[in-house]
Amino acid sequence: MAAQKISAVKGMNDIAPPVSAHWEWLEEHLRSLMRGYGYRNLRTPIVEPTALFVRGLGEVTDIVEKEMYSFEDRLNGEQLTLRPENTAGVVRAVVESNMLYEGGKRLYYMGPMFRHERPQRGRYRQFHQFGAEALGFAGPDVDAELIVMANDLWGKLGLQGIALEINSLGQPEERMAHRQALIAHLEANIDTLDEEARRRLHSNPLRILDTKNPAMQALVNAAPRLMDFLGEASLAHFNRLRDLLDAHGIEYTINPRLVRGMDYYNLSVFEFVTTQLGAQGTVCAGGRYDGLIEQIGGKPAPAVGWALGMERILELLKEQNLLPEVAGPDVYAVVPDVASVPMVMPVLRALRQAGVAVQMHAGSLEGMGSMKSQFKKADASGARFALIFGADELAQGQVALKPLRGDRTQEPAAQSLLPLIGVAEWAPVLLAA
């Protein structure tokens, strides 16, 4: 009786070739961007103490209340959580290793995050984020640097139709004054609030401003604006950020309803949004979180960062036909005779050491398969050349070179059977465009 097939967890997807090549291509663009701005890679665990996210994100946030994958370690009873985001983990790592002792740090990360929500286009239960975090820097120049950096990425990728929205959340005492005014406004219109808004009314009223309920839009539009409660220092920070974005020629819209889903943000917040991905319009978001380092147990220090969703960026690249063709190997080695394999493999290894990507046809003890089937696989591999190690060619110290792309004719290429002698000389030919 055949074993029952085991499938992946709903909302947690395999990423297989050739799609995985697009991920590698995007990851290299991101790494290159980080190198250009002096950001260095930090890798944190996928599993963190549950308390890190409860304390860092806020007990009444949607993530903590409804979306985290939390469990008890059955060996020691510790409460653990699969990370739903990584800013809190970055801050924990920075505090734990006293990383800011010698000054500010510019860091980046990439990897899987986990949230239990309804899977949909560009939004999965295991999703992947790339994030940039600048810790220990107080000025709006670093806020601007991060926004310019993300904007540079869209240019490098060729993406169009991504709009920047910015806002300021001010400082805690300013948000508290606004919060009281907001609650009073909402309570005066309690009959208009939906069930979710009523639940959040006293726990997290700022999130009500982000509602998508059409019946509440007029009420939300008439609500007190946080911007009107900002003090002189908060306004100066925000206006300086605007000046720096203007100096870079970066267009933006001030969205007074822009809030973030985590409690740790203050001052600058921003989102890059698109209309081409349906309801999942945010492709990159971030802001300043000056209080989080102290909240997680470190010495008070400012910080700012952003994160982008890899799946959403790849979806947008696909939508705009910007994904590259997946490259095959430079060469596919056709080996008609299984007895020739011991002679062929050192030659292919020498080619690889010379920088040529080589895929060898794999057979069995009985044989390597027909020439027709091998050429069919060579063509399907995407290789630009086939190297044919026929018995006659090998007897003469040669191998046949056949272009698989274009209309060039088959031609012999001299081959020495001595290791690495003459083999490396093929490399310029095989690597030529």
Summary of the structure (lengths in Angstrom):
residues: 433
radius of gyration: 28.2
end to end distance: 52.5
largest distance: 93.8
contacts: 1311
relative contact order: 0.11
helix: 40%
strand: 20%
